[in-house]
């Protein structure tokens, strides 16, 4: 007799392809009033940083939302943008389920949404700050064995915000007349880790583990669907059938911005795969084209504003147009720090000498070449927009 199938108490997380969202048509003052009304009606600010004992102190410190986004059952309240030495970011508040008029008490989760080197917007998982360290956490861990030892590092893609809200955040950042310098919001809002802690806390990992526990939620069974079949060979990229970007019918959105790092105007393309299970963010600048993110199309959002389900591809498929590559003096002499495949580091950026051009790799990746031929060659180049 065959063994009975394992029963699931929850339905699988549904997938849905939707247009990218725009900020709700409300004035900044009206957004602020609605947010305060939710608090006055009993909604609880769940703060993880040093403002947790007096959560509403965040408002007196100036972190009052001015824009509102809605995606699936999540509401995102977003302040005006900030800047510190390392990044541009928003203070954001994530509310899951229910509307502003809901009677039941709700939780409101303050978060930090920041722009990464790839120009993708992310939600920081935690932070570390001391005399020796200063960085924001980049999500869940990925592990592997090397020479019999367990190795691990941050899986940065686990902090990519939904592609459906990326253009809205980019637009809000671009519209800001003045970007305030602020190095304190991170301390007020995020979990603080010890110097050696790169793993996030349980409130970040828990929803992801629960989603993973049901095999029905895993994209391609949790396995990679795009990989380089030969080491250090950009031409060897292969997609599992159906997961290729659909350049003919799958371009959901095109938006424009610009970047001084990348040399001027940019176009951002949100493109669905042929099987509609995943989506890609392609960015095209004057000199480089790269894939900034790859995501599932699942609809469950957790309190960090992120999807709970991953889409796994080879890391080098998501190599940005500029990546870290520099020498640093160590105890035993110079040490190379790099995230560029060996032999593919180009010229350093004129703006940041720690970052080098990765076109030597990117321009040999088949899907980048196909994108240039099938999409960019048929479009006029952008002229406007401004961001970082």
C-alpha positions as CSV (number, residue, x, y, z in Angstrom):
1,X,0.0,0.0,0.0
2,X,1.5,3.4,-0.9
3,X,2.2,5.7,2.0
4,X,-0.3,8.5,2.5
5,X,0.6,11.9,1.2
6,X,1.7,14.5,3.7
7,X,-1.2,16.8,4.5
8,X,-0.7,20.6,4.4
9,X,-2.7,22.8,6.7
10,X,-2.2,25.9,4.5
11,X,-2.8,26.3,0.8
12,X,0.3,26.9,-1.3
13,X,1.3,30.5,-1.8
14,X,-0.3,31.7,-5.0
15,X,1.6,33.4,-7.8
16,X,0.3,36.4,-9.8
17,X,1.7,38.7,-12.4
18,X,0.6,42.2,-11.7
19,X,1.5,45.7,-13.1
20,X,4.1,47.6,-11.1
21,X,2.4,49.8,-8.5
22,X,2.4,53.6,-8.3
23,X,2.2,55.6,-5.1
24,X,-1.4,55.9,-3.9
25,X,-2.9,59.3,-5.1
26,X,-2.7,61.0,-1.7
27,X,-1.0,64.2,-0.6
28,X,2.0,63.8,1.8
29,X,-0.1,65.5,4.5
30,X,-3.0,63.1,4.0
31,X,-0.6,60.1,4.1
32,X,0.9,61.3,7.4
33,X,-2.6,61.8,8.9
34,X,-3.8,58.4,7.9
35,X,-0.6,56.8,9.4
36,X,-1.1,58.7,12.7
37,X,-4.8,57.7,12.8
38,X,-3.8,54.0,12.5
39,X,-1.5,54.4,15.6
40,X,-4.2,56.3,17.5
41,X,-6.7,53.5,16.7
42,X,-4.4,51.0,18.4
43,X,-1.9,49.8,15.7
44,X,1.4,49.0,17.4
45,X,4.8,50.1,16.2
46,X,7.1,47.0,16.4
47,X,10.5,48.6,16.7
48,X,13.7,46.5,16.9
49,X,16.3,49.2,17.4
50,X,17.1,51.6,20.2
51,X,13.7,53.3,19.8
52,X,11.8,50.2,20.8
53,X,11.0,51.5,24.3
54,X,9.4,54.7,22.9
55,X,8.3,53.7,19.4
56,X,6.4,56.9,18.6
57,X,9.6,58.8,19.1
58,X,10.3,57.9,15.5
59,X,7.7,60.4,14.5
60,X,9.1,63.2,16.6
61,X,12.5,62.4,15.1
62,X,11.1,63.3,11.7
63,X,10.4,59.8,10.3
64,X,6.8,60.6,9.3
65,X,5.7,58.8,6.1
66,X,4.8,61.0,3.1
67,X,3.9,58.4,0.5
68,X,1.9,55.1,0.4
69,X,2.3,52.0,-1.7
70,X,0.0,48.9,-1.8
71,X,1.0,45.5,-3.1
72,X,-1.1,42.3,-2.5
73,X,-2.1,42.5,1.2
74,X,0.9,44.7,2.2
75,X,0.9,48.5,2.7
76,X,4.1,50.4,2.6
77,X,4.3,53.8,4.2
78,X,7.5,55.7,3.0
79,X,9.3,58.8,4.3
80,X,11.3,61.2,2.2
81,X,14.7,59.7,1.3
82,X,17.8,60.0,3.5
83,X,21.5,59.6,2.8
84,X,24.5,58.6,4.8
85,X,28.1,58.0,3.8
86,X,27.4,54.6,2.3
87,X,23.9,54.6,0.9
88,X,20.6,56.3,0.0
89,X,17.6,55.0,1.9
90,X,14.1,55.4,3.1
91,X,12.6,54.8,6.5
92,X,9.5,52.7,5.6
93,X,6.7,51.2,7.6
94,X,5.2,47.8,6.5
95,X,1.7,46.8,7.5
96,X,0.4,43.3,6.6
97,X,-3.3,42.6,6.0
98,X,-6.2,44.9,6.4
99,X,-6.9,48.4,5.4
100,X,-6.4,51.7,7.2
101,X,-10.0,51.4,8.4
102,X,-9.5,47.9,9.9
103,X,-10.9,47.6,13.4
104,X,-8.6,44.9,14.6
105,X,-5.3,46.2,16.1
106,X,-2.4,45.8,13.7
107,X,1.3,45.7,13.8
108,X,3.4,48.3,11.9
109,X,7.0,47.4,11.2
110,X,9.6,50.2,10.7
111,X,12.2,49.1,8.2
112,X,15.2,50.5,6.2
113,X,14.9,50.4,2.4
114,X,18.2,51.2,0.7
115,X,19.6,51.2,-2.8
116,X,22.3,48.7,-3.5
117,X,25.3,48.9,-5.8
118,X,23.3,47.1,-8.5
119,X,20.7,49.9,-8.2
120,X,18.1,47.5,-6.8
121,X,16.2,48.6,-3.7
122,X,16.5,46.3,-0.7
123,X,15.3,45.9,2.8
124,X,18.1,45.7,5.4
125,X,17.8,42.7,7.7
126,X,19.9,44.1,10.6
127,X,23.0,46.1,11.2
128,X,26.4,46.0,12.8
129,X,28.2,49.1,14.1
130,X,31.3,49.3,16.2
131,X,34.9,50.6,16.2
132,X,35.8,47.7,13.8
133,X,32.6,47.2,11.7
134,X,29.9,49.3,10.1
135,X,27.5,47.6,7.7
136,X,23.9,46.6,7.1
137,X,22.8,43.0,7.1
138,X,22.1,41.5,3.7
139,X,19.6,38.9,4.5
140,X,19.6,35.1,4.9
141,X,22.6,32.9,4.6
142,X,23.7,30.5,1.9
143,X,26.0,27.6,2.9
144,X,28.3,25.2,1.1
145,X,31.1,22.8,1.9
146,X,34.6,23.5,0.7
147,X,37.6,21.3,1.5
148,X,35.4,19.5,4.1
149,X,34.5,22.8,5.9
150,X,31.1,24.4,6.1
151,X,31.2,27.9,4.5
152,X,28.6,30.6,4.5
153,X,27.9,34.1,3.3
154,X,25.0,36.5,3.0
155,X,22.5,35.8,0.2
156,X,22.0,39.4,-0.8
157,X,19.1,38.6,-3.2
158,X,17.0,37.7,-0.1
159,X,16.7,41.4,0.7
160,X,15.6,42.5,-2.8
161,X,12.3,44.3,-2.4
162,X,9.4,43.2,-4.8
163,X,10.1,44.3,-8.3
164,X,6.6,45.6,-8.5
165,X,7.5,48.5,-6.1
166,X,11.1,49.2,-7.3
167,X,10.1,51.9,-9.9
168,X,7.9,53.6,-7.3
169,X,10.7,53.8,-4.8
170,X,13.1,55.0,-7.6
171,X,10.6,57.7,-8.5
172,X,10.1,58.9,-4.9
173,X,13.9,59.1,-4.5
174,X,14.3,61.0,-7.8
175,X,11.5,63.5,-7.0
176,X,13.1,64.6,-3.7
177,X,14.3,68.1,-3.9
178,X,16.6,67.7,-0.9
179,X,18.2,64.5,0.5
180,X,18.9,64.9,4.2
181,X,22.0,63.4,5.7
182,X,21.0,60.9,8.4
183,X,23.2,58.3,10.0
184,X,20.9,57.6,12.9
185,X,17.8,56.0,11.5
186,X,19.5,52.6,11.2
187,X,20.3,52.6,14.9
188,X,16.8,53.6,15.9
189,X,15.1,51.0,13.7
190,X,17.1,47.9,13.0
191,X,18.2,44.9,15.0
192,X,21.8,45.4,16.1
193,X,24.1,42.4,15.7
194,X,27.5,41.7,17.2
195,X,30.6,42.3,15.0
196,X,30.7,38.7,13.7
197,X,27.0,38.3,13.1
198,X,26.1,38.2,9.5
199,X,23.0,36.0,9.9
200,X,19.6,37.8,10.4
201,X,17.3,37.4,13.3
202,X,14.4,35.0,13.6
203,X,11.8,37.5,12.6
204,X,13.5,37.6,9.2
205,X,14.2,33.9,8.7
206,X,11.0,32.6,10.3
207,X,8.5,33.4,7.5
208,X,11.0,32.2,4.9
209,X,11.4,28.9,6.7
210,X,7.7,28.4,6.9
211,X,7.3,29.1,3.2
212,X,10.1,26.7,2.3
213,X,8.6,23.9,4.5
214,X,5.9,23.4,1.9
215,X,7.5,22.0,-1.2
216,X,4.6,23.4,-3.3
217,X,6.0,26.9,-2.7
218,X,9.5,26.3,-4.0
219,X,10.4,27.6,-7.4
220,X,11.8,24.7,-9.4
221,X,11.8,22.7,-6.3
222,X,14.2,25.1,-4.7
223,X,16.9,24.3,-7.2
224,X,18.7,26.8,-9.5
225,X,17.1,27.3,-12.9
226,X,19.9,29.4,-14.4
227,X,23.6,28.4,-14.1
228,X,26.9,28.7,-15.8
229,X,27.9,25.1,-16.7
230,X,31.6,25.8,-17.0
231,X,33.7,27.6,-14.3
232,X,34.7,31.1,-15.2
233,X,33.0,31.0,-18.6
234,X,30.3,33.6,-19.2
235,X,29.2,32.0,-22.4
236,X,28.2,28.8,-20.7
237,X,24.9,30.2,-19.1
238,X,22.0,27.8,-19.4
239,X,18.3,28.3,-18.4
240,X,15.9,25.6,-17.5
241,X,13.2,25.6,-20.2
242,X,10.5,28.1,-19.4
243,X,12.5,30.2,-17.0
244,X,14.1,32.4,-19.8
245,X,13.1,36.1,-19.9
246,X,10.3,36.5,-22.4
247,X,11.7,39.4,-24.5
248,X,8.8,39.1,-27.0
249,X,5.7,39.3,-24.7
250,X,7.0,39.5,-21.2
251,X,8.1,43.2,-20.8
252,X,5.8,44.3,-18.1
253,X,7.3,47.7,-17.4
254,X,10.0,50.2,-18.6
255,X,11.0,53.1,-16.4
256,X,13.8,55.6,-16.5
257,X,16.3,57.1,-14.1
258,X,20.0,58.0,-14.2
259,X,23.2,57.4,-12.2
260,X,26.4,59.3,-12.0
261,X,28.2,56.0,-11.2
262,X,26.9,54.4,-14.4
263,X,27.5,57.5,-16.6
264,X,24.1,59.0,-17.1
265,X,20.6,57.9,-18.2
266,X,19.3,54.4,-17.4
267,X,16.4,52.3,-18.4
268,X,14.9,49.7,-16.0
269,X,13.0,46.7,-17.6
270,X,10.8,44.4,-15.6
271,X,10.5,41.2,-17.6
272,X,8.6,38.0,-16.9
273,X,9.8,34.5,-17.7
274,X,8.1,32.5,-20.3
275,X,6.4,30.3,-17.7
276,X,5.5,33.4,-15.6
277,X,7.0,31.8,-12.4
278,X,9.8,34.4,-12.1
279,X,10.6,37.9,-13.2
280,X,13.8,39.8,-13.9
281,X,15.0,43.4,-13.5
282,X,17.3,44.4,-16.4
283,X,19.1,47.7,-16.2
284,X,20.6,49.4,-19.3
285,X,23.0,52.3,-19.0
286,X,25.2,54.1,-21.5
287,X,27.9,51.5,-21.2
288,X,26.6,48.4,-19.3
289,X,23.6,46.1,-19.2
290,X,23.1,43.9,-16.2
291,X,20.4,41.9,-14.4
292,X,19.9,43.6,-11.0
293,X,17.4,41.0,-9.6
294,X,15.5,37.8,-10.2
295,X,12.4,37.1,-8.2
296,X,9.4,34.7,-7.9
297,X,6.0,36.0,-8.7
298,X,4.5,34.7,-5.4
299,X,2.2,37.0,-3.5
300,X,3.1,36.4,0.1
301,X,4.9,39.4,1.7
302,X,6.6,39.3,5.2
303,X,7.1,42.1,7.7
304,X,10.4,43.3,6.0
305,X,8.3,44.1,2.9
306,X,10.0,41.1,1.1
307,X,8.7,38.0,-0.6
308,X,9.0,34.8,1.5
309,X,9.9,32.7,-1.6
310,X,13.2,32.7,-3.4
311,X,14.2,32.2,-7.0
312,X,17.6,30.6,-7.2
313,X,20.1,31.5,-10.0
314,X,23.9,31.5,-10.3
315,X,25.3,34.5,-8.4
316,X,27.3,35.6,-11.4
317,X,24.1,36.1,-13.4
318,X,23.3,39.0,-11.1
319,X,26.7,40.7,-11.4
320,X,26.2,44.5,-11.5
321,X,27.8,46.8,-14.0
322,X,30.3,47.9,-11.3
323,X,31.5,45.5,-8.6
324,X,33.9,45.7,-5.7
325,X,37.5,44.8,-6.6
326,X,40.4,46.3,-4.6
327,X,43.6,45.6,-2.7
328,X,43.9,46.1,1.0
329,X,47.0,45.8,3.2
330,X,46.8,42.8,5.5
331,X,48.9,41.3,8.3
332,X,50.8,39.3,5.7
333,X,50.9,41.8,2.9
334,X,48.3,43.0,0.3
335,X,45.0,41.2,0.1
336,X,42.7,41.2,-2.9
337,X,39.0,41.8,-2.1
338,X,36.8,41.0,-5.1
339,X,33.4,39.9,-6.2
340,X,34.3,39.8,-9.9
341,X,35.0,36.5,-11.6
342,X,38.8,35.9,-12.0
343,X,40.2,37.7,-15.1
344,X,37.1,39.8,-15.8
345,X,37.9,43.0,-13.7
346,X,37.8,46.0,-16.0
347,X,38.8,49.6,-15.3
348,X,38.1,51.2,-11.9
349,X,35.2,53.7,-11.7
350,X,36.2,57.3,-11.9
351,X,33.8,58.0,-9.0
352,X,34.8,55.0,-6.7
353,X,38.2,53.4,-7.2
354,X,37.0,50.4,-5.1
355,X,34.6,49.3,-7.9
356,X,35.5,48.1,-11.4
357,X,33.7,47.8,-14.7
358,X,32.4,44.2,-15.2
359,X,31.6,44.5,-18.9
360,X,34.3,42.0,-19.8
361,X,32.0,39.4,-18.2
362,X,28.6,40.8,-18.9
363,X,29.0,41.3,-22.6
364,X,29.7,37.6,-23.1
365,X,26.7,36.4,-21.2
366,X,24.2,35.1,-23.8
367,X,21.1,36.5,-22.2
368,X,22.6,40.0,-22.0
369,X,23.6,39.8,-25.7
370,X,20.1,38.6,-26.5
371,X,18.5,41.5,-24.5
372,X,20.7,44.0,-26.4
373,X,19.7,42.5,-29.7
374,X,16.0,41.9,-29.2
375,X,15.1,44.8,-26.9
376,X,17.6,47.6,-26.8
377,X,18.4,47.6,-30.5
378,X,14.7,48.4,-31.2
379,X,14.3,51.3,-28.7
380,X,15.5,54.9,-28.7
381,X,17.9,55.7,-25.9
382,X,16.6,57.6,-22.8
383,X,17.5,61.3,-22.3
384,X,16.3,62.2,-18.8
385,X,15.9,61.3,-15.2
386,X,18.1,61.8,-12.2
387,X,19.0,59.8,-9.1
388,X,22.1,59.0,-7.2
